[in-house]
Amino acid sequence: MAYQRGSLKKVRRKEGETWVLRYRVTSADGRRVEHIATIGLVRDFPKDRDAWREVDRLGLGVRINDTPAAGRVSFHFLAEHYLKADFGADAVRPKSANTIPIVEHYVRDYLIKRFGERIAEDIKPLEIQKWFKSLNETGGLAWTTIAKLRGLMHRIYKIGILHEHVAKNPVLYVETRSKSTYRAILITPAHTLAILKSLPSPLHYTLVLTCAATALRSSEILALRWADVHWHEGRIQISKRWAKGEDGETKTDVSDGYVPLHPVLAGHLRAWQRQTPHANETDFVFPSMRARGRKPLSSSVFVADHLRPAARKAGVHIEDGQRFGLHNLRHSLSNWLVNKAKVEPKTVQGILRHAKIQTTLDLYTQEDSDETRAAQGEFLTAVGMSTTVN
């Protein structure tokens, strides 16, 4: 599109006669359509030359020529536009403080790095799919991560179509695999007891016990203040999580709620409250002593220095580089409640505050070999087979 200066026009508005700058852009279907930009009131800029000076002062001459033609924008432009449009204050689906840097990492370090200089509408579906496959086969990226990249790329084009920067979405035809091979390390109640016995600090002891019994996420348990513990109601309120050094919103709307507080757990929390130097209602339940209670303790430091060594001492097999932290206590409680205690999955879903029961059953509950063997034995007995091994 050739350089355009635009043209001035006076329009009648409620606030008075107004100067506007008329210019043209190319829409998604290739048509040239007129847009206008407001300059100011005619009484403030009585002559044409006054209005043109204001156009220059506002930088409108540059802006109307920087507007890219629909369909010919680079993928870099499209991706950066997505980060502004979908993450800003006006976003319909706002992102949490934890999510934003992760998404920016995927978009800039993977998608823009690969396709940034390409014209967005020239990128072909098969090209994207072959790249995804190479990320797995030669780049060692898990398919679950690649599926997230596909979702982000799809969203980038979707927002681009919404804002008329592109007219088609090549990601619609791209396939990935999303089955995760990750299996969380699960610990038994016996392991939990052994871990607790290896933690001499009452702060660390109470933290692990509370996390193991409530299945709170690490960010949620760190954000707890004493005012969140409703002793007489027998429950703990979850209304925030600790992220990036400050309180943030809970992970989902369903996460915002309560978890049960059994009298046994309440007794341990009461004992800790009597010992901690930070026992006021607004104080953190699990404070950083080094920071004199101004913030909660560091989860990563606690896990590396205390929880992992205590777990290994308790007989938990953790390979070097294998993930193990407070979140494993959440997985372990879910698995034990469903498989061993035979608690209704819907109740377990409520404790974990999952939006979907499939998350509780598919991701947080693993198959129990003792239970499956017993079930197989019941079938063989029903068939008439002897289950006694000769």
C-alpha positions in Angstrom: 0.0 0.0 0.0 1.4 3.4 -1.1 2.1 6.1 1.5 -1.1 8.1 2.3 -1.5 11.5 3.9 -5.2 11.3 4.5 -7.7 14.1 4.2 -9.3 16.5 6.7 -13.0 16.7 7.3 -15.3 18.6 9.7 -18.0 16.6 11.4 -20.8 17.7 13.8 -20.6 16.1 17.2 -22.3 16.8 20.5 -19.2 18.5 21.9 -19.0 20.7 18.8 -17.7 20.8 15.3 -14.7 18.4 15.1 -11.8 17.8 12.8 -11.2 14.2 11.7 -8.5 12.6 9.5 -9.8 10.3 6.9 -7.6 7.4 5.7 -8.0 4.0 4.2 -7.1 0.5 5.3 -7.4 -2.9 3.7 -9.9 -5.3 5.4 -9.5 -9.0 5.8 -11.4 -9.7 2.5 -9.1 -7.3 0.5 -11.5 -4.4 0.3 -10.3 -0.8 0.9 -12.4 0.8 3.6 -12.4 4.2 5.2 -11.3 4.8 8.8 -11.2 8.1 10.7 -9.0 9.5 13.5 -10.2 12.4 15.7 -8.0 15.4 15.7 -9.8 18.0 17.8 -12.4 20.7 18.0 -12.6 23.3 15.1 -12.7 26.1 17.7 -9.3 25.0 19.0 -7.9 24.6 15.4 -9.8 27.1 13.3 -7.8 26.7 10.1 -6.7 23.7 8.0 -3.0 24.4 8.7 -3.7 24.3 12.4 -5.4 21.0 12.1 -2.5 19.6 10.0 0.0 20.7 12.6 -2.1 18.8 15.2 -2.0 15.7 12.9 1.8 15.9 12.9 2.0 16.5 16.7 -0.2 13.4 17.3 1.9 11.3 15.0 -1.1 10.3 13.0 0.8 10.5 9.7 3.0 7.7 10.9 0.3 5.7 12.5 -2.0 5.4 9.5 0.9 4.2 7.4 2.0 1.7 10.0 -1.3 -0.1 10.0 -0.5 -3.4 8.2 -2.7 -4.7 5.4 -4.8 -7.6 6.5 -3.4 -10.9 5.3 0.1 -9.6 4.8 1.2 -9.2 8.4 4.2 -11.1 9.7 3.7 -13.9 12.2 5.9 -11.8 14.6 3.4 -8.9 14.4 0.5 -11.3 14.9 2.0 -13.0 17.9 2.9 -9.7 19.6 -0.5 -8.4 18.9 -2.0 -11.4 20.6 0.2 -10.9 23.7 -1.2 -7.3 23.9 -4.8 -8.0 23.0 -5.3 -11.2 25.0 -3.2 -10.3 28.1 -4.0 -6.6 28.6 -6.4 -4.9 31.0 -9.2 -5.2 28.5 -8.8 -8.9 27.9 -12.0 -11.0 28.1 -10.0 -13.9 29.4 -7.4 -12.4 31.8 -4.4 -14.5 32.7 -2.8 -15.0 36.1 0.6 -13.6 37.1 2.0 -17.2 36.9 0.6 -17.9 33.5 1.8 -14.7 31.7 5.6 -15.4 31.7 5.1 -19.0 30.7 3.0 -18.0 27.7 5.4 -15.3 26.7 8.2 -17.8 26.9 6.4 -20.3 24.6 5.3 -17.5 22.1 8.7 -15.7 21.9 11.2 -18.6 22.3 9.4 -21.1 20.2 6.7 -19.7 17.9 8.2 -16.3 17.0 11.7 -17.8 16.8 10.5 -20.3 14.2 7.9 -18.3 12.2 8.5 -14.7 13.2 9.7 -13.3 9.9 7.2 -15.2 7.8 4.0 -13.7 6.4 1.3 -15.2 8.7 -1.1 -16.3 6.0 1.7 -17.9 4.0 2.4 -20.5 6.7 1.0 -23.9 5.7 -0.6 -26.4 8.0 1.7 -29.3 6.9 4.7 -27.1 7.6 3.5 -26.5 11.2 2.8 -30.2 11.8 6.2 -31.3 10.5 7.8 -28.7 12.8 5.8 -30.0 15.8 6.9 -33.6 15.0 10.6 -32.5 14.8 10.3 -30.8 18.2 9.4 -34.1 19.7 11.7 -36.4 17.7 14.9 -34.3 17.6 14.2 -31.6 20.1 13.0 -33.9 22.9 9.9 -31.8 23.7 7.0 -33.7 25.3 3.8 -34.0 23.2 1.9 -32.3 26.0 4.1 -29.3 25.7 3.8 -29.3 21.9 0.0 -29.5 22.3 0.2 -26.3 24.4 2.2 -24.7 21.6 -0.5 -25.7 19.1 -3.1 -24.2 21.4 -1.2 -20.9 21.6 -0.6 -20.7 17.9 -4.3 -21.4 17.3 -5.2 -18.6 19.7 -2.8 -16.2 18.0 -4.5 -16.7 14.7 -8.0 -16.6 16.3 -7.3 -13.2 17.8 -5.7 -12.1 14.5 -8.9 -12.9 12.7 -11.0 -11.2 15.3 -9.0 -8.0 14.8 -9.0 -8.4 11.0 -5.3 -8.8 10.6 -5.6 -12.2 8.9 -8.5 -14.1 7.3 -7.6 -17.7 7.9 -6.2 -20.0 10.6 -3.8 -22.8 9.3 -3.5 -24.3 12.8 -7.1 -25.7 12.5 -5.8 -28.6 10.4 -2.8 -29.4 12.5 -2.7 -32.5 14.7 -0.7 -33.2 17.8 -0.7 -35.8 20.6 -1.6 -34.7 24.1 -1.3 -37.8 26.2 1.1 -37.2 29.1 3.7 -39.8 30.1 4.2 -38.1 33.4 3.3 -40.0 36.6 3.7 -38.3 39.9 5.6 -39.9 42.7 3.0 -41.1 45.2 3.7 -41.6 48.9 1.8 -43.7 51.4 0.6 -42.5 54.8 3.5 -44.5 56.3 5.9 -42.5 54.1 4.2 -39.2 55.3 4.7 -40.2 58.9 8.4 -41.0 58.3 8.9 -37.7 56.6 7.3 -35.8 59.4 9.5 -37.5 61.9 12.5 -36.3 59.9 11.5 -32.7 60.2 12.5 -31.3 63.6 11.3 -27.8 62.9 7.7 -27.3 64.0 7.2 -24.9 61.1 8.2 -27.5 58.5 6.4 -30.3 60.4 3.1 -28.4 60.4 3.5 -27.3 56.8 3.9 -30.8 55.5 1.1 -32.2 57.7 -1.3 -29.4 56.6 -0.4 -29.9 52.9 -0.7 -33.7 53.1 -4.1 -33.5 54.8 -5.7 -30.7 52.8 -4.1 -31.2 49.3 -3.6 -27.5 49.1 -1.5 -26.3 46.2 1.9 -24.9 47.2 1.0 -21.3 46.2 -2.3 -21.6 48.2 -0.7 -22.9 51.4 2.0 -20.2 51.3 -0.7 -17.5 51.0 -2.5 -18.6 54.1 -2.9 -16.1 57.0 -4.2 -17.1 60.4 -7.5 -15.2 59.6 -8.1 -17.8 56.9 -8.3 -20.6 59.5 -11.9 -20.7 60.7 -11.5 -22.8 63.8 -15.1 -22.9 64.9 -16.4 -23.7 61.4 -13.9 -26.5 61.0 -12.6 -25.3 57.6 -9.8 -23.2 56.0 -10.7 -20.5 53.5 -8.8 -20.4 50.2 -9.2 -17.1 48.4 -5.8 -16.3 47.0 -2.4 -17.7 46.1 1.2 -16.5 46.5 2.7 -15.7 43.1 5.6 -13.5 42.1 6.1 -12.2 45.6 2.5 -11.1 46.2 -1.1 -12.2 46.6 -2.8 -13.2 43.4 -6.1 -14.7 42.4 -6.7 -18.5 42.8 -6.0 -20.8 39.9 -9.6 -21.2 38.9 -13.0 -20.0 40.2 -13.6 -23.4 41.7 -10.3 -23.2 43.6 -11.7 -20.2 45.5 -13.5 -21.9 48.4 -12.8 -24.0 51.5 -11.0 -27.1 52.6 -12.0 -29.2 55.7 -10.2 -28.7 59.0 -10.3 -31.9 61.1 -9.9 -31.5 64.9 -6.6 -33.4 64.7 -5.2 -31.1 62.1 -6.6 -28.1 64.0 -4.8 -29.2 67.1 -1.5 -29.2 65.3 -2.1 -25.8 63.8 -3.1 -24.4 67.2 0.2 -25.8 68.7 2.1 -24.1 65.9 0.3 -20.8 66.4 1.4 -20.9 70.1 5.0 -21.3 69.0 5.3 -19.0 66.0 6.4 -15.4 66.6 4.0 -14.4 63.8 0.6 -15.4 65.3 -1.6 -12.3 64.5 -4.6 -12.7 62.2 -2.9 -11.0 59.3 0.4 -13.0 59.7 1.4 -15.8 57.4 0.7 -19.2 58.8 4.0 -20.5 57.3 6.2 -17.4 57.4 9.8 -16.9 56.3 11.8 -16.5 59.5 14.6 -14.9 57.5 12.3 -12.3 56.2 10.9 -11.8 59.7 7.4 -12.9 58.6 7.0 -10.2 55.9 6.5 -13.0 53.4 6.0 -16.8 53.4 8.8 -19.2 53.4 10.3 -20.2 50.0 8.7 -23.4 48.7 11.6 -24.2 46.4 14.2 -23.8 49.1 12.2 -25.8 51.6 11.7 -28.7 49.1 15.4 -28.8 48.1 16.8 -28.5 51.6 14.3 -30.4 53.7 11.4 -32.2 52.0 13.3 -34.2 49.3 16.1 -35.3 51.8 13.4 -36.3 54.3 11.4 -38.2 51.6 14.5 -40.1 50.5 15.3 -41.0 54.1 11.7 -42.3 54.4 12.3 -44.7 51.5 10.7 -42.7 48.7 12.5 -43.5 45.5 13.4 -40.2 43.8 15.7 -40.2 40.8 18.0 -37.3 40.1 16.1 -34.7 38.1 12.8 -36.3 38.9 10.1 -33.9 40.1 9.1 -34.1 43.8 7.7 -31.4 46.0 4.6 -30.3 47.9 2.4 -31.0 44.9 3.2 -34.7 45.3 1.4 -34.6 48.6 -1.7 -33.4 46.8 -1.5 -36.3 44.3 -0.9 -38.8 47.0 -3.9 -37.8 49.1 -6.2 -38.0 46.0 -4.8 -41.4 45.1 -5.1 -42.8 48.6 -8.7 -41.5 49.2 -10.0 -43.0 45.9 -8.1 -46.3 45.9 -7.6 -47.2 49.5 -10.2 -45.3 51.6 -12.9 -45.8 48.9 -14.1 -42.2 49.2 -16.5 -41.1 46.6 -14.6 -39.4 43.7 -17.1 -36.5 43.9 -16.0 -35.9 47.5 -12.3 -36.1 46.5 -13.0 -33.6 43.7 -14.5 -31.2 46.3 -11.4 -31.5 48.5 -9.0 -30.9 45.6 -11.4 -28.2 44.2 -11.1 -29.4 40.7 -13.5 -27.9 38.1 -13.9 -31.3 36.4 -14.0 -34.8 38.0 -12.0 -36.1 35.1 -9.0 -34.2 36.4 -9.3 -35.9 39.8 -9.6 -39.3 38.3 -7.3 -39.1 35.3 -4.5 -36.9 36.5 -4.5 -37.2 40.3 -5.5 -40.9 40.8 -3.3 -43.7 39.5 -4.2 -47.3 39.1 -3.7 -49.4 42.2 -2.1 -52.7 41.5 -3.4 -54.4 44.7 -6.9 -53.3 43.8 -6.7 -54.5 40.2 -5.3 -57.9 41.2 -8.0 -58.3 43.8 -10.7 -57.4 41.2 -9.2 -59.9 38.8 -9.3 -62.6 41.5 -12.9 -61.9 42.1 -13.6 -62.4 38.4 -11.7 -65.7 38.4 -13.6 -66.9 41.4 -16.9 -66.0 39.8 -15.8 -68.1 36.7 -15.2 -71.0 39.0 -11.4 -71.0 38.9 -9.4 -71.7 42.0 -7.4 -68.6 43.0 -5.0 -70.7 45.1 -1.5 -71.0 43.4 -0.1 -74.5 43.5 
